[in-house]
């Protein structure tokens, strides 16, 4: 009897435990905040928790033997996939677009799990737990749309900047030519001479800003192309100092140099590396009060060439330092902005150094404490060194009497002003404004050098170059491209078309005259 009583107690305990678990499961089912749908093996919906009633808009009392998951949730397109997953692994997870009675289509994260009743192993139920993510999906879609619109807007902006920078070079060319012509003629009135000097300085500033716009367009479109060659690091520094020396002298700064005596060999694009270092030197000159100190030190350490540019200038505040190398970053954001500039130089320098597997860093103890910029890039293995200049520039504008030059440009002002300047220097000049007239002049005028624009109406410069060589026959001809397009791809394309040299507008009159004098002397 005792054994029977024990068995009865055990049985009653098991029943009580089962009832407790069942009631707990039911309470949990009813209390879950997410919709839960109970489905019989044949996909008939047999129960909904209160959250599901609210979400789908159906009451338990409305469920019938013919109510299925497909009809309730509108998931018939995924029924086969879901059913296969439940058979193979008893679970399916994924996103569903489900239909509701009053709220239309909704997107849910759904987990469907197949379970078997303990007392009826042949009876399968599927629990579908749904979490409404409609708002999140709509937000993601809106953000994606905004992102796509922003990309399109940025692309159009970059294209506009590229076109604008190119078009701005066209009016600058005749202005620069005319100013050089006026300077060559001279002024008897000191006021006119002073006004001319002011205009020249401002045009030079405009030219610098236009070149910055070009670099911005290239930077934004990833078109800062590099032409790598073996170089000597000291030659890069010398050329950067040569470019920036006038600004440093004009500010009355004291420049000290500590240059390693032995050649430091690197691989790089000479023009771009000179530009990168010149940007840093120009900043040092600009942001150091007059009569300050600028020190340049170069050497090599741990397999890298380096140059450090220190100044006694304004220094860099801690809040601004993280933004220093960003495009358009300006420490002075006041309306006055007395230092000028577009805030692109250091961003361009960083891009150039990055493409050389190098780096640029800065140290400053704060405002008024000066700054030190360090540029580093890997050393090269021993090898032949490329020439540091394509041509050597003379110190004066030597004329070449009788040297015949044909100018080709559809900008009449540019042609006229350049022709007048060259005529004054002793050259024999003729002009043409398109490919057809240029070919005629090449035959009749017999030029020794042709300076041609690329963007010509009808036949462009790339098409015109080989035709000019054919028209001139066996005569020696120096063919020079003068264009607003100046990246590495443009230079390669002009070389492939048959041009001997590639100059970028707006042309500096003194540099151009030196270049032409050299070509005439070597003809």
Residue, then its C-alpha position, 0 to 999 in steps of 0.5 A: x500500500x505504501x508503494x502504491x501510495x508513493x506511485x500515486x504521489x509521484x503521478x500527482x506531482x508529475x501531473x501538477x508539474x505538467x499543469x504548471x508548465x502548461x499554464x506558464x506557457x499559456x501565460x507567456x504566450x498571452x503576455x508576449x509583446x510580439x505577435x505569435x501565430x500557432x499553426x497546425x502542420x497543414x498550415x491551418x492557423x489555430x491560435x493567435x496571441x493578443x499581440x497578433x490579434x492587434x497586429x493582424x486585425x483578426x480575433x481568435x473567434x474568427x479563425x476557422x478550419x480553412x484559415x491558413x498562414x498564406x491567407x492570414x499573412x500573405x506569404x504564399x510566395x515563400x511558402x515552399x521555402x519555409x516549408x522546406x526549411x521546417x522539414x529539414x531543420x525545424x526552423x526558418x528565419x527571415x523577413x516577410x511582407x505580411x498582409x494585415x486587415x487594417x494596416x496594409x502590408x507590413x514587414x516583419x522579422x519572423x522566426x518559424x519553429x516546428x514543435x511536436x506535442x509531447x503526448x502526440x509525436x505525430x502532431x506538429x505545431x509551428x510557432x511564428x513569432x513576428x517582430x514588426x520592422x516596417x518603420x525601420x525598413x521605410x527609414x532605411x529606404x529613405x536613407x538609401x534614397x537620400x544617399x543616392x541623391x547625395x551621390x548624384x548631387x556630389x557628382x554633379x557638383x564635382x563635374x561643375x567644379x571641373x568645368x568651371x575651373x577649366x572655363x575660368x582659365x580661358x579668360x585668364x590667359x588673355x588677361x595674363x598676356x595683356x599684363x605682360x605686354x603692358x609691363x614690357x611696354x613700360x609706364x611713364x606714370x608711376x600711378x599706372x605702374x603701381x596699378x599694373x603691379x596690383x592687377x598682376x598680383x591679383x591675377x596671380x592670386x586668381x590663377x592660384x585659386x583656379x589651379x586649386x579648383x582644378x585640384x579639388x575636382x581631381x581630388x573629388x573624382x580620384x583623378x590625381x594621377x601620378x607618374x612615378x620615376x626615380x628621383x633625388x629627394x633634395x631636388x624635390x625640396x630645391x624646386x619647392x623652395x624655388x617656387x615659394x622663395x618669393x613669398x618667403x622673401x616678401x614676408x621678410x622671413x628668415x629661412x634656414x636650411x639643413x639638407x642632407x649632403x648625400x643624395x636621398x633616392x625616392x620614387x615619385x612624381x616630381x611635379x606632385x611632390x614639389x606641389x605637396x611640399x610647396x603647399x606646406x611652405x606657402x602655408x608657413x609663409x602665409x601664417x607666420x607674422x612678418x619677419x618670422x622664422x622658417x626652418x627646413x630640415x631633410x634626411x632619412x630614417x628607418x627606410x624613409x626620406x623625410x622633410x620637416x618644415x618648422x615655423x614660428x607662426x600662428x600655430x594650430x589650436x587643439x580643436x582645429x587640429x583634427x580637421x587640418x587636412x580636410x578639404x576646405x578646412x579653415x582655422x579662421x572662419x570669420x567673415x574677414x578671412x584676411x589670410x585668404x585661400x580656399x583651404x585645399x592645399x593641405x588636403x591635396x598634400x595629404x592625398x599626394x603623400x598617400x598615393x606615394x605610400x607616404x604621410x604628412x603629420x603636424x605638431x603644434x603646442x597651440x595658438x601662437x606656438x608655431x608648427x612643424x609639418x613632417x612629410x615622409x615617404x619610402x626610400x627607393x632602391x639604387x637606380x638611375x635618376x630622372x632629370x629634375x626638369x624637362x627644360x632649363x629656364x633662363x633668367x631673362x626673356x631672350x628674343x629670337x628674331x625671325x623665329x616663326x610661331x603659329x598660335x591656334x586658339x578659338x579664343x580671339x582675345x588670347x590669340x591677339x594678346x599673345x601674338x602682340x606680346x610675341x611680336x614685341x619680343x621679335x618673333x614672327x607670329x601668325x594665328x588661326x582659330x580652328x583646325x581648317x585654318x590652322x592646316x592652311x597656315x601651316x602650309x603657307x606660313x611654314x611655322x617652326x613652332x606651333x602653340x595649339x589649344x586642345x579644345x578647338x571647334x570641329x577638329x580638336x587638338x588631338x586630331x589636329x596634331x598628326x594632320x599638322x605634322x603631315x601638312x608640314x612634311x619633313x620640316x622640323x616642327x615643334x608642336x606644343x599643346x596649350x590647354x586647361x587640361x593638365x593631369x597625367x592622362x591629358x599629358x599622355x594623350x597629347x604625347x600620343x597625338x604627336x605633341x612635343x610639349x604640354x603646357x597648362x593654361x593660364x600660361x605664365x608669360x615670363x615662363x612661356x617666354x623663357x620656354x619659347x626662347x629655349x626652343x628657338x635657341x635649340x631649333 
